[in-house]
Amino acid sequence: MRTPISLALAMALAGLTAAPHALATETPQAKVSKSAKPWALNLRYRHESVDDDAFARHAEADTLRLRASFNHRFSPRLTAQVEAEGVAELGDRFNSTANGQAAYPVVPDARALELNQAWLDWSGDSAGVRVGRQALVLDNARFVGNVAWRQNMQTFDAAQLRWKPNKAIEVQAIYLDRVHRVNGDEARDPLARERRLKAPLLRVSHAVPGGNLVGYGYWVEDRDVASASTRTLGLRWNASRALSKDWKGGLALERAQQVPWANAIGGSTAYMLVEPRLERGPLILKAGWERLGAGRGRAFQTPLATLHAFNGWADKFLVTPVNGLRDTYVSAQRGIELGGRKGKWEVAYHDFRADRGGSGYGRELDASFGVTLRPGFDVLAKLADYDSEGFARDTRKLWLQVEWSL
């Protein structure tokens, strides 16, 4: 159950507030704006269709998510937030991980009624502290993220310290006590609901001309699954510059090394990312090569990440295969206007291969199109088509989504 000491403290303090909060994805460095609304509501309906050749039946999942957020500012420096979330399963033609429908493919948007966030935040001139249940997104969410795509967001019982000694440097020290996973409290597998952690995280960001350099260390001990414990040390560099009057170029480079931690066993593994990009107004073109390396008896893993954002939207690589993964990809996205309404399209192509041995893991084509019909009212269509080469099975996913925020 969700009852660690840090959460109990935050709930007791947050309970003093009767007034709500603006809905937002919180990051460790985020502060609640003085002009933020004291409350917010978000309603999201989604239809997700999954045709996975490993199953005789197609999944047809209809789910509805309601999220209510509340915040209260006790003083210019002290703020509290409480956020509740409920998910309803509209039908049972899918395996939500809670409804027992194992004959269908998994769509992990299970029924839920949960306290999503409850934290207390103090922010000074150069430092800040946040304690309680909170959503966390570090850098591009490759190692720690909130998985905002799923109906039930991933959150953490955590304490974090922010320190900004000057304009160029930012330090974040975070301790994770527990992770509440997207499957929710009703999942039949207890390990899919939440994991108990002992996980100090350290991140130091330094602004450089045109971008920033980040060094990080994540010491994650999984107290429920000892073999999942890892220590990860890495560097990330991301910068951009003008190439001409109309074009801007950018490059992200990242390198990390991961070893078993606490009582885990296995060999050392490496992570690498090379991602150049070109931008012209609302058009963004990317190419990339990402490697999650193979080691002795294990591969590089990122279980606390926003995994849906990486290695294809079909989610075939939520756990890195034991022989590792190399993902070579290209993508394009562009903001548009349709009849005065803002929208965006995106397409991406992935080629997957094993890091050790080089065997093919398949290819995937992803596409999405979204439009804001009016402020706070958005519609989205999204497609993922995974073509296997012997790893897993061919899978096609389609999403239709309507979201309303107030």
C-alpha positions, -999 to +999 in steps of 0.1 A: +000+000+000+011+036-005+020+045+032+057+054+035+068+079+062+076+107+037+042+104+022+025+105+056+042+137+064+033+153+031-003+143+034-006+157+069+007+190+058-012+190+025-043+182+043-043+217+058-052+230+024-087+231+012-079+247-021-067+230-053-040+233-080-030+238-116-026+205-134+010+202-146+038+177-150+062+184-122+099+183-126+124+183-097+133+219-105+097+231-110+082+257-088+045+266-084+039+299-101+024+327-079-002+331-106-011+294-109-047+285-105-055+269-071-073+240-088-075+221-121-095+193-136-085+170-165-107+145-182-093+121-208-111+095-229-090+070-249-097+041-272-067+018-277-068-010-303-041-037-302-036-064-329-008-085-316-001-117-336+008-135-303-029-134-293-059-149-311-080-119-300-076-082-306-077-058-277-103-030-278-098-008-247-120+021-238-109+040-207-118+073-190-094+092-167-104+120-143-076+139-125-082+167-100-053+188-087-053+213-058-026+236-044-023+261-017+003+287-011+009+292+026+035+319+020+056+332-009+080+303-002+058+274+011+034+255-012+014+223-009-003+202-036-027+173-036-038+155-067-063+126-070-068+104-101-095+079-111-095+056-141-126+037-153-125+006-176-153+009-201-156-027-212-134-058-207-121-066-242-085-061-231-061-072-203-058-042-180-036-063-157-064-059-131-094-074-149-081-110-154-087-109-192-054-127-201-067-139-235-063-103-248-032-082-253-022-059-224-034-023-223-021-012-188-048+014-181-064-004-152-093+008-131-079+030-103-089+055-076-057+068-061-038+097-045-015+106-073+005+134-057+007+149-022+038+171-015+050+201+004+075+225-013+097+252+001+116+274-024+142+299-014+164+323-035+189+296-045+176+264-029+144+244-025+131+212-009+101+191-019+089+161+002+060+137-005+045+119-034+054+136-066+059+132-104+095+134-115+110+140-149+148+141-152+162+154-185+145+136-214+129+110-190+152+082-202+160+072-167+134+088-145+100+099-158+063+102-151+049+081-180+023+108-186+011+089-217-007+062-197-039+070-179-024+064-145+007+085-141+039+071-125+048+089-093+073+086-065+074+089-028+105+110-026+124+139-010+144+162-032+168+191-027+174+217-054+203+241-053+213+267-078+246+283-066+248+305-097+230+311-130+250+283-148+248+255-123+219+235-109+222+206-085+194+181-077+197+155-049+167+132-047+159+102-026+133+077-039+115+056-013+088+040-035+076+041-071+039+038-079+037+023-113+012+029-141-007-004-136-022+010-104-032-005-071-056-029-086-031-048-107-031-085-099+007-087-098+018-068-066+051-060-084+032-042-111+015-019-085+045-004-068+081-011-058+099-003-026+132+015-033+164+028-016+175+051-044+196+083-040+199+102-072+223+131-080+221+153-110+243+183-118+235+206-148+259+232-162+249+257-188+272+258-218+271+280-249+239+270-268+230+242-244+239+223-213+260+195-199+246+171-173+264+147-151+243+122-131+245+092-107+216+070-099+220+043-071+188+023-073+182-005-049+149-024-056+139-039-023+112-061-039+133-074-068+169-075-058+181-085-093+167-051-107+191-030-085+216-009-105+241+019-102+242+042-133+268+070-139+266+091-170+270+124-189+246+141-213+254+170-236+227+189-255+233+220-276+220+239-306+231+268-329+219+288-358+231+274-392+215+301-413+187+326-412+161+299-414+177+267-401+190+257-367+210+226-359+214+206-327+230+176-312+224+154-282+252+131-270+249+108-240+271+081-224+264+060-193+277+029-175+256+006-155+266-021-130+246-043-107+240-027-073+232-039-037+225-077-040+222-078-078+246-098-099+259-096-135+282-077-157+287-040-165+267-026-194+269+007-214+244+032-228+251+055-258+230+081-276+238+102-307+209+124-319+215+152-344+185+174-354+176+202-377+149+228-371+132+253-394+104+271-377+078+245-366+096+217-384+119+194-365+139+167-382+158+141-361+180+111-367+194+090-339+213+059-327+207+046-293+225+016-277+214-002-246+244-026-242+246-063-233+267-075-204+274-107-186+239-122-181+221-089-183+214-058-204+212-021-197+178-013-181+159+018-173+128+006-154+119+041-139+118+058-173+090+071-194+096+040-216+068+047-241+087+077-254+116+055-265+122+025-289+088+028-306+053+034-294+043-003-298+062-008-265+080-040-275+112-031-256+099-020-222+125-045-208+158-045-227+165-080-242+194-099-226+214-094-258+209-056-256+193-033-281+204-009-309+178+015-322+185+035-353+158+059-361+146+090-380+117+113-372+099+144-383+074+166-366+057+199-375+033+223-359+005+233-382-027+254-383-061+241-396-088+267-398-072+288-371-067+257-348-033+246-338-021+211-344+009+189-348+019+158-368+048+134-362+062+104-380+091+081-370+108+050-383+129+026-362+152-002-371+160-025-341+189-049-337+206-068-309+236-052-294+254-085-290+253-107-322+236-080-343+205-101-351+174-082-363+147-073-338+124-058-364+112-024-376+085+000-366+066+029-381+049+054-358+026+083-367+004+108-348-018+138-355-033+161-329-054+192-329-064+217-303-101+224-312-103+251-286-081+260-255-082+231-231-099+207-256-076+184-277-080+154-299-053+129-310-050+100-334-019+078-331-006+047-348+023+022-342+031-007-366+058-031-355+071-056-380+090-085-362+120-104-375+116-132-351+117-112-319+082-109-304+054-109-329+040-084-354+019-058-335-003-029-346-017-003-322-042+025-328-052+052-303-080+077-305-081+102-277-101+132-265-088+154-236-104+182-218-087+204-192-101+232-170 
